[in-house]
Amino acid sequence: MVDALELNRAVPGGRVEIFAVPDEDYPGDWFYRFQFYHPETGEILRYDNAHDADDIGWHHRHINFGTDSEINFQSITAHAARFLQEVNHLTSIENTDHD
């Protein structure tokens, strides 16, 4: 079992921060927040389970150019992988727009 996940790294277009610790008080038995942001312009993408939102449940996907939404949670490693794939997609789009 994974004890904790932590990552803070520069990526094309910004920074990625991943933080997750086991916590039985949260759905999926993890407290987590994953962020992709630009240091000057702010948040681009975030996954978290900080609170239960009446309209979207516990597992949230926030994106700066869209609507907050519920996101399916299977395991912490699958969730982190999905987040990183989405960051990769977003950075690929950004790099393509500037070519």
C-alpha positions in Angstrom: 0.0 0.0 0.0 1.1 3.5 -0.7 1.8 5.5 2.5 1.6 9.0 1.0 2.0 10.8 -2.4 3.8 14.0 -2.7 5.1 15.8 -5.8 6.0 19.4 -6.5 7.5 19.9 -10.0 7.7 22.4 -12.8 6.1 21.2 -16.0 5.5 23.0 -19.3 3.0 25.8 -18.7 3.2 25.8 -14.9 3.7 23.6 -11.8 2.1 20.3 -10.6 1.6 19.6 -6.9 0.3 16.3 -5.8 -0.5 15.7 -2.1 -2.3 12.6 -0.7 -2.3 11.0 2.7 -4.3 8.0 4.0 -7.3 9.2 6.0 -10.3 6.9 6.8 -12.5 10.0 7.4 -12.6 10.7 3.6 -14.2 8.6 0.9 -11.7 6.3 -0.7 -9.7 6.4 2.6 -7.5 9.3 1.3 -7.4 13.0 1.7 -5.9 14.5 -1.5 -5.4 17.6 -3.6 -3.8 17.6 -7.0 -3.1 20.9 -8.6 -1.8 22.2 -12.0 -1.3 25.9 -11.9 0.7 28.7 -13.4 2.6 30.7 -10.7 1.5 34.1 -12.2 -2.0 33.4 -13.5 -3.3 30.8 -11.0 -5.0 27.5 -11.0 -5.6 25.6 -14.2 -6.8 22.2 -13.0 -7.4 20.7 -9.5 -8.7 17.4 -8.2 -9.7 17.2 -4.5 -12.0 15.7 -1.9 -11.8 18.6 0.6 -15.5 18.6 1.3 -18.8 17.1 0.3 -20.5 19.4 -2.2 -24.3 18.8 -2.5 -24.3 19.1 -6.2 -21.2 17.1 -7.2 -20.3 14.8 -4.2 -16.9 14.3 -2.6 -14.5 13.8 -5.5 -14.2 17.1 -7.4 -12.6 18.3 -10.6 -12.1 22.0 -10.9 -10.9 23.6 -14.1 -10.3 27.3 -14.6 -12.1 27.5 -18.0 -15.0 25.1 -17.2 -17.5 23.9 -14.6 -16.6 22.1 -11.4 -17.7 18.5 -11.7 -17.8 15.2 -9.9 -15.0 12.8 -10.9 -14.9 9.0 -10.5 -12.5 7.7 -7.9 -11.2 4.1 -8.1 -7.9 4.2 -6.2 -5.4 6.9 -5.3 -2.8 5.7 -7.8 -5.4 5.5 -10.7 -6.7 9.0 -9.7 -3.1 10.5 -9.7 -2.4 8.8 -13.1 -5.6 10.3 -14.5 -4.7 13.7 -13.2 -1.2 13.6 -14.7 -2.7 12.4 -18.1 -5.0 15.4 -18.1 -2.1 17.7 -17.2 -0.2 16.2 -20.1 -3.1 16.8 -22.4 -3.5 20.4 -21.3 0.2 21.1 -21.7 0.2 19.5 -25.2 -2.7 21.7 -26.2 -0.9 24.8 -24.9 2.3 23.9 -26.7 0.4 23.2 -29.9 -1.3 26.6 -29.7 2.0 28.4 -29.7 3.8 26.5 -32.5 
